[in-house]
C-alpha cells in the first residue's frame, strides 16, 4: 500500500489500520526496512538498508529506533573521523577496502552499553559506549597490534600510551 503521496510503499501485516506484525517498507529514497512492526513503528527484529549512504542495521528496534542488540555496518569507506585515528576520513572509499562495523547494544538509536567497533583500518574497540561515544572501560587495538586497555571518556582514552 502506497502512502498518500505515492512515494513510499508498505507490504505486510496490518492491525486496526496500522502496520503491525511483519512487513517491508520501501521509501522514496530507495532505502527500505524489512522486519517487525507494532503500532506503525519498527519494533522487534528487523533490517534497515540505507542504500543512499550504503549502511545496514540488523537487530532489535523499539519505537522506530535501534534499541537492544544489533549490528550496524558501514559498507564503504571509513566511519566518522576517530579521535584515536586522526588520519581517517569519513567515507573515503578509495583509502579503505573494507567496511566499518559495530556489533553490540543500542539505546534510542545510539551505541550504548557494551559493544565492539571494527574499523576498516583493522583497528578495533571493545568496551563500553554511551550516546555513541566510547565511555568507560574498554580495549582499543591499533592497526599495528598494540593495545590500550583502560578508561575512555568522551570518545578518548584517558591516558593513551601505546
VOBA-1610 file (N, C-alpha, C; in pm, whole numbers, padded with zeros to 5 digits, always signed):
BEGIN
Unk+00083-00117+00000Unk+00000+00000+00000Unk+00089+00125+00000Unk+00061+00215-00091Unk+00135+00340-00100Unk+00080+00443-00002Unk+00167+00538+00037Unk+00120+00650+00119Unk+00042+00746+00029Unk-00014+00852+00085Unk-00098+00945+00010Unk-00023+01010-00106Unk+00107+01034-00089Unk+00186+01098-00193Unk+00236+00998-00297Unk+00220+00869-00270Unk+00266+00767-00362Unk+00417+00751-00365Unk+00485+00792-00255Unk+00631+00788-00253Unk+00688+00671-00173Unk+00613+00618-00079Unk+00659+00503-00001Unk+00557+00390-00015Unk+00607+00269+00001Unk+00522+00153-00018Unk+00543+00057+00097Unk+00433+00009+00156Unk+00439-00091+00263Unk+00365-00215+00219Unk+00431-00329+00237Unk+00369-00458+00209Unk+00387-00543+00333Unk+00278-00582+00395Unk+00289-00664+00515Unk+00161-00668+00594Unk+00175-00701+00721Unk+00060-00719+00809Unk+00012-00587+00866Unk-00120-00584+00892Unk-00185-00465+00946Unk-00271-00506+01065Unk-00295-00410+01154Unk-00390-00430+01263Unk-00450-00294+01297Unk-00580-00286+01291Unk-00652-00161+01319Unk-00597-00045+01236Unk-00568-00069+01110Unk-00521+00036+01020Unk-00377+00078+01039Unk-00302+00003+01120Unk-00161+00036+01143Unk-00073-00083+01107Unk+00052-00052+01070Unk+00147-00159+01043Unk+00171-00234+01174Unk+00148-00366+01170Unk+00162-00449+01291Unk+00193-00590+01245Unk+00302-00646+01295Unk+00345-00780+01254Unk+00470-00767+01170Unk+00477-00842+01062Unk+00596-00842+00975Unk+00563-00775+00844Unk+00656-00691+00798Unk+00633-00624+00670Unk+00757-00557+00617Unk+00742-00503+00495Unk+00852-00432+00429Unk+00806-00293+00390Unk+00887-00193+00428Unk+00859-00054+00390Unk+00966-00010+00293Unk+00924+00034+00175Unk+01014+00085+00072Unk+00994+00235+00067Unk+01102+00312+00091Unk+01094+00457+00094Unk+01129+00515-00043Unk+01087+00638-00069Unk+01111+00704-00198Unk+01260+00715-00228Unk+01342+00725-00126Unk+01487+00737-00142Unk+01551+00609-00195Unk+01479+00498-00185Unk+01534+00367-00218Unk+01570+00288-00093Unk+01578+00356+00022Unk+01602+00288+00148Unk+01484+00197+00179Unk+01510+00088+00252Unk+01398+00000+00287Unk+01424-00072+00418Unk+01315-00108+00483Unk+01317-00180+00611Unk+01234-00306+00595Unk+01288-00418+00645Unk+01216-00544+00648Unk+01220-00597+00789Unk+01103-00622+00847Unk+01102-00676+00982Unk+00972-00652+01055Unk+00982-00649+01187Unk+00866-00640+01275Unk+00819-00495+01294Unk+00688-00483+01307Unk+00622-00354+01330Unk+00525-00368+01446Unk+00503-00258+01514Unk+00399-00252+01616Unk+00348-00108+01621Unk+00219-00092+01607Unk+00154+00041+01611Unk+00224+00139+01516Unk+00251+00096+01393Unk+00311+00178+01287Unk+00459+00211+01307Unk+00526+00150+01405Unk+00668+00178+01429Unk+00749+00050+01419Unk+00872+00063+01372Unk+00965-00051+01370Unk+00986-00094+01515Unk+00942-00214+01548Unk+00954-00266+01685Unk+00973-00417+01677Unk+01082-00465+01737Unk+01116-00607+01729Unk+01240-00624+01643Unk+01256-00739+01582Unk+01373-00766+01498Unk+01348-00718+01355Unk+01451-00654+01298Unk+01437-00607+01161Unk+01569-00560+01104Unk+01568-00539+00971Unk+01687-00495+00899Unk+01652-00370+00819Unk+01731-00264+00841Unk+01715-00139+00766Unk+01832-00126+00671Unk+01801-00101+00544Unk+01903-00081+00441Unk+01896+00065+00397Unk+02003+00140+00426Unk+02013+00277+00377Unk+02098+00272+00251Unk+02033+00257+00137Unk+02108+00248+00011Unk+02167+00383-00025Unk+02109+00492+00025Unk+02158+00626-00005Unk+02295+00653+00056Unk+02328+00586+00167Unk+02459+00606+00230Unk+02533+00473+00251Unk+02480+00366+00194Unk+02545+00235+00195Unk+02568+00181+00336Unk+02461+00181+00416Unk+02467+00129+00553Unk+02355+00028+00574Unk+02378-00064+00670Unk+02278-00164+00706Unk+02276-00178+00858Unk+02156-00181+00916Unk+02141-00214+01058Unk+02054-00338+01065Unk+02103-00439+01137Unk+02030-00564+01155Unk+02023-00591+01305Unk+01903-00585+01360Unk+01891-00607+01503Unk+01757-00566+01558Unk+01758-00538+01685Unk+01637-00506+01761Unk+01600-00359+01745Unk+01470-00334+01733Unk+01415-00199+01720Unk+01312-00177+01830Unk+01298-00052+01870Unk+01194-00012+01965Unk+01149+00129+01928Unk+01021+00146+01907Unk+00963+00277+01872Unk+01033+00341+01752Unk+01069+00260+01653Unk+01126+00312+01530Unk+01276+00336+01531Unk+01346+00301+01641Unk+01490+00322+01650Unk+01561+00195+01693Unk+01687+00179+01650Unk+01765+00066+01702Unk+01771+00073+01854Unk+01736-00036+01919Unk+01732-00039+02066Unk+01742-00185+02109Unk+01852-00218+02177Unk+01880-00357+02212Unk+02003-00402+02137Unk+02016-00531+02115Unk+02135-00583+02048Unk+02118-00577+01897Unk+02226-00533+01829Unk+02221-00527+01684Unk+02358-00508+01624Unk+02360-00502+01492Unk+02484-00484+01418Unk+02463-00379+01309Unk+02547-00275+01313Unk+02541-00168+01213Unk+02668-00177+01130Unk+02651-00180+00998Unk+02763-00191+00907Unk+02763-00074+00810Unk+02879-00008+00798Unk+02900+00097+00701Unk+02977+00032+00588Unk+02914+00020+00472Unk+02968-00066+00366Unk+03075-00002+00278Unk+03094+00128+00286Unk+03201+00189+00205Unk+03271+00296+00284Unk+03404+00297+00276Unk+03484+00400+00339Unk+03485+00392+00490Unk+03548+00489+00549Unk+03558+00497+00695Unk+03434+00561+00752Unk+03406+00531+00877Unk+03300+00598+00951Unk+03350+00740+00978Unk+03295+00808+01071Unk+03341+00942+01105Unk+03487+00938+01152Unk+03555+01049+01136Unk+03695+01055+01181Unk+03700+01024+01329Unk+03794+00943+01369Unk+03805+00897+01506Unk+03917+00971+01576Unk+03896+01009+01701Unk+03996+01082+01778Unk+04126+01005+01793Unk+04119+00872+01800Unk+04239+00791+01814Unk+04310+00769+01682Unk+04240+00793+01572Unk+04296+00770+01439Unk+04272+00895+01355Unk+04344+01006+01381Unk+04314+01133+01316Unk+04334+01135+01166Unk+04403+01037+01110Unk+04425+01037+00966Unk+04311+00975+00887Unk+04208+00924+00955Unk+04096+00865+00882Unk+04006+00977+00831Unk+03943+00952+00719Unk+03850+01048+00663Unk+03718+00977+00638Unk+03609+01045+00669Unk+03477+00986+00654Unk+03449+00952+00508Unk+03403+00831+00486Unk+03359+00783+00356Unk+03463+00798+00245Unk+03590+00777+00276Unk+03696+00778+00176Unk+03713+00637+00123Unk+03626+00599+00031Unk+03623+00461-00018Unk+03752+00424-00091Unk+03823+00522-00144Unk+03946+00490-00215Unk+04056+00446-00118Unk+04050+00491+00007Unk+04153+00458+00105Unk+04127+00323+00172Unk+04003+00285+00187Unk+03969+00165+00264Unk+03898+00064+00177Unk+03945-00058+00182Unk+03884-00166+00104Unk+03772-00234+00182Unk+03775-00227+00314Unk+03679-00297+00397Unk+03574-00202+00450Unk+03491-00249+00539Unk+03387-00166+00596Unk+03405-00152+00747Unk+03342-00051+00804Unk+03334-00037+00948Unk+03212-00115+00994Unk+03221-00170+01117Unk+03109-00248+01168Unk+03105-00236+01320Unk+02985-00216+01373Unk+02964-00215+01517Unk+02866-00325+01552Unk+02903-00406+01651Unk+02814-00512+01698Unk+02802-00497+01849Unk+02680-00474+01895Unk+02662-00456+02038Unk+02526-00398+02072Unk+02522-00326+02182Unk+02397-00272+02232Unk+02370-00130+02181Unk+02243-00104+02161Unk+02195+00027+02118Unk+02088+00073+02216Unk+02075+00203+02230Unk+01968+00262+02311Unk+01920+00387+02238Unk+01794+00391+02204Unk+01734+00503+02134Unk+01815+00545+02011Unk+01859+00445+01933Unk+01927+00471+01808Unk+02076+00494+01817Unk+02134+00488+01937Unk+02277+00514+01952Unk+02348+00396+02017Unk+02480+00383+01990Unk+02560+00282+02057Unk+02559+00314+02206Unk+02522+00215+02287Unk+02509+00239+02431Unk+02516+00105+02503Unk+02606+00094+02600Unk+02631-00032+02667Unk+02754-00096+02607Unk+02765-00228+02618Unk+02883-00296+02566Unk+02871-00320+02415Unk+02982-00297+02345Unk+02985-00326+02203Unk+03126-00327+02148Unk+03140-00381+02028Unk+03270-00388+01961Unk+03257-00315+01828Unk+03349-00219+01805Unk+03354-00146+01679Unk+03477-00194+01603Unk+03454-00248+01485Unk+03561-00297+01398Unk+03583-00190+01291Unk+03699-00126+01293Unk+03730-00021+01198Unk+03782-00081+01067Unk+03757-00012+00958Unk+03801-00060+00827Unk+03952-00067+00816Unk+04022+00002+00904Unk+04170+00003+00903Unk+04230-00121+00968Unk+04146-00200+01036Unk+04194-00316+01110Unk+04198-00292+01260Unk+04181-00168+01302Unk+04174-00137+01445Unk+04041-00185+01500Unk+04034-00197+01635Unk+03911-00246+01698Unk+03899-00187+01838Unk+03777-00149+01874Unk+03748-00106+02011Unk+03642-00199+02068Unk+03669-00256+02185Unk+03572-00341+02255Unk+03555-00282+02395Unk+03434-00242+02427Unk+03412-00185+02559Unk+03279-00115+02571Unk+03275-00023+02663Unk+03152+00048+02697Unk+03131+00170+02608Unk+03004+00195+02578Unk+02961+00310+02498Unk+02850+00382+02572Unk+02838+00512+02549Unk+02726+00592+02599Unk+02696+00700+02494Unk+02575+00702+02446Unk+02532+00802+02347Unk+02629+00814+02230Unk+02669+00699+02174Unk+02753+00688+02053Unk+02901+00717+02074Unk+02947+00737+02197Unk+03090+00759+02220Unk+03145+00656+02316Unk+03276+00629+02304Unk+03343+00539+02397Unk+03339+00604+02535Unk+03288+00531+02633Unk+03270+00587+02767Unk+03276+00475+02869Unk+03385+00471+02949Unk+03400+00366+03048Unk+03518+00277+03012Unk+03518+00156+03066Unk+03627+00062+03042Unk+03621+00006+02900Unk+03740-00004+02839Unk+03745-00059+02706Unk+03886-00094+02664Unk+03896-00161+02551Unk+04025-00202+02493Unk+04027-00157+02348Unk+04130-00078+02314Unk+04148-00035+02175Unk+04271-00106+02120Unk+04250-00182+02014Unk+04360-00249+01946Unk+04391-00172+01819Unk+04512-00119+01810Unk+04553-00038+01696Unk+04588-00127+01577Unk+04599-00065+01461Unk+04630-00137+01337Unk+04759-00216+01348Unk+04856-00164+01423Unk+04985-00231+01434Unk+04987-00342+01539Unk+04872-00365+01603Unk+04861-00471+01703Unk+04882-00425+01845Unk+04930-00302+01865Unk+04947-00251+02001Unk+04809-00227+02063Unk+04805-00235+02196Unk+04677-00233+02266Unk+04677-00130+02378Unk+04568-00057+02390Unk+04543+00028+02507Unk+04423-00031+02579Unk+04440-00062+02707Unk+04330-00108+02791Unk+04313-00008+02903Unk+04190+00036+02923Unk+04169+00130+03032Unk+04042+00210+03014Unk+04046+00327+03072Unk+03928+00413+03079Unk+03919+00505+02957Unk+03798+00518+02906Unk+03768+00611+02797Unk+03666+00712+02847Unk+03686+00838+02811Unk+03590+00943+02844Unk+03569+01028+02720Unk+03444+01055+02689Unk+03408+01138+02575Unk+03479+01095+02446Unk+03482+00964+02421Unk+03535+00902+02299Unk+03687+00898+02292Unk+03756+00933+02401Unk+03903+00934+02402Unk+03956+00850+02519Unk+04072+00790+02498Unk+04134+00717+02608Unk+04188+00820+02709Unk+04176+00788+02836Unk+04216+00882+02940Unk+04367+00902+02941Unk+04441+00793+02935Unk+04588+00800+02928Unk+04631+00709+02815Unk+04626+00760+02696Unk+04653+00677+02579Unk+04802+00669+02553Unk+04865+00564+02606Unk+05007+00538+02585Unk+05018+00400+02524Unk+05077+00392+02406Unk+05091+00262+02339Unk+05222+00199+02373
//
